[in-house]
Each structure stands twice: as structure tokens, then as C-alpha cells.
């Protein structure tokens, strides 16, 4: 296995962790998920086409790993208070309080969306995947990704009082 | 293009910069004409911006432990296999193979720990050797002077064949010899010269076959495992082998 491959994966650990948290909603579980996904990635290096971006390839492995875990443990139903998922630095000043409130509202609105809309929004609007990359990770058509994304953003706008 | 073709998905793709230049130009023109379309595009942009801010704020700590574990995993997978490719070596020895049922093998498991010294005086030889047939004087003689690749008949029937000589990790001279009695199993063995005498380090018994030939591949797998564990060197050339054997006391 090449050193470059493993070095690139290590650079992506923060992104992987963030995505893992969005899937399983628990930072401790997220660490385990990232580790087992990375193990699988090392084992599957020969199936990685260097022509495509590493990040979506890893995300797909991670998501499939999560689906396996969830099916085995039936932990899909674990709910975490949406507020606690936010890790914000201490604030002072009105602008910061406003910003903090807005972030809290956005996060709450996101967490309350139907799962199929939330997962496309996380991948595209938070994790910066393209529509096609998200489609590959979720194993659904690009058209489906786009319609879920559009509906999700409409719903978010409504909740946040953004004019549509 | 009629504005009815300006679907939400299309407007969103435009807002996200996912359209080709030509398509984007079309959408832009429509948006310029129709305020409702413009409002929709603005909504898509606004939601994208809010989610981008959230993304920045959602710091995900990667604990040092996780990164360390991943580095360790990477290092493990990077370690090259130190085992010598024995199948290539075996080809170099040009050992012909039987096709025998795998179940026919019996590993005698003498191994490095339980070495048996072969003494020239037959009466002192350990009784356990009798089972293997390795106590036959012809076997001992073969170790001393039978060149690899040659075989020799044993008085009373059967034959011994020398397969290869090599040095092991301890620098000892070792020889792979096959002992084929008339009746009973062929023994493939590895013996190493230890200071003053040969000691059998490994032996595996293979099934007999009706035609003469060498041991089957299945018994060789066990032998290969032993050879790699003891870090066997490459087979000696005939000259090197003759020289090494000549130097023995």
C-alpha cells in the first residue's frame, strides 16, 4: 500500500469524523466507525481508481459501514438533542450571539428534516460533494439526489423564515 | 425557453454553479425576466450559505488516539512480507510432483525443538526414528555424500533421493532428503549439521504411490512452511554443496 494513499486518508480524518457524527449522532461511536471504515479502505485499496476523488470513495465506505452496524445493532433510532451536536467557541458581543442563534436554528431545522433530505444536504451543502458524488455514495440516481436536495432546502427555508 | 422549464432542480443547479456555461446563460436570462424565479434562486443561495456556516461551526475533533491508530494500521499494511518465495525455489530444484489425495499426508512434526541426533552407531539411535525409517544407515550416508538431484538405492529395497542443500538462519548446513522405502510412506525430511552430527529438524510422511516419483505438493506445503519459518537460504549450487559436504567432520 502506498504511503501517499494512507497520508491522504489521514488528512481526511476530520471530514470523515464529521460525516460519521452526522450518521450516528455520537462522537464516541463516530471514532469507531471512522476507524473501521479506514481499515476497510486500506484493504480495498486495489479497487480505488485514483482518477476519482478520494473523499467520496471513503464516504461511501463509511456510510455502508454504518448501514451494516445499524442493521446489526438497530441503533438507527438513537436520538440526540440537536443542540448538543454543535461545538461552538465561547462568544462575546451581539453579532456573535446572533450568529450563534442562527447556527443553532439552522442545525435544529436540519436535524428535523426527513432523513432522505437530510443526508443529501449533509453530503452536498456541508461536506461539499457534487450531486454525482452524493449519488454514488448513496447509491441512488443523480436526479433523485437533486429533487431531494431541492425539497430539503425549500423546507429549511420555510423553517428559517427565508423568503422562497 | 418557456419559464415552465425552469424547474426547482434547474434553478438550484444554477445557484450551486453546477450548470454548463450555455445552460447557465439560459437560466440567467429567465431569472432576469421573472422575479419569482429570482426569489427561488436567492433562496437556494441563502440556504447554501447558512449550511456552509454551519459546516464551519461543526468542528469535529479527531482525537489523537484515532489518528495514531490509523497511522499504525497504515504502517502494518505497508510492512513487506519477509518470507522468501519458496515456490520459485522449488521450481529451481526441479522437483516433479505426484498428484495424490491431500489426506494422504502425515506431518511427523519433529521440528526445531525436538531434534533427533543421528549417530553413526545404529544401535544408539532413538527408537522413535524407527517409525519414520530415518534410522536406516543409507539415509545417514545420503546426508553425507549424495549430491542433490541424485538418488540411490537402498539395500533391502527402496531408495533415498537428495533434493537440495541450503544454509539456515543459524548458518548451519541443511539438506532436504527423501527416503522412499519399498513399503510404507515416503518421508521428506530436512536435517541440519550441528557441530558434529546431523540432526533431523523436520519430517513429513507422504502417501506412497505406485509409480516412482517425488513427494506430492501437499506435503511440500508443510515443508515450505517449515523452511520459511527457519529462514532457509537459497539452494546451494552443486559445487558449493560438494565443498560444504567435504568440509564436514
Interface residues (C-beta under 8 A of the other chain):
Chain A: X1 X3 X6 X9 X10 X13 X14 X15 X17 X18 X21 X27 X30 X31 X34 X35 X38 X39 X42 X43 X85 X86 X87 X88 X99 X102 X103 X106 X107 X110 X121 X124 X125 X126 X127 X128 X130 X131 X143 X146 X147 X149 X150 X151 X153 X154 X156 X157 X160 X162 X163 X164
Chain B: X8 X9 X12 X13 X16 X18 X39 X40 X42 X43 X44 X46 X47 X48 X50 X51 X52 X53 X54 X55 X57 X58 X59 X60 X61 X62 X63 X65 X66 X67 X69 X70 X71 X73 X74 X77 X78
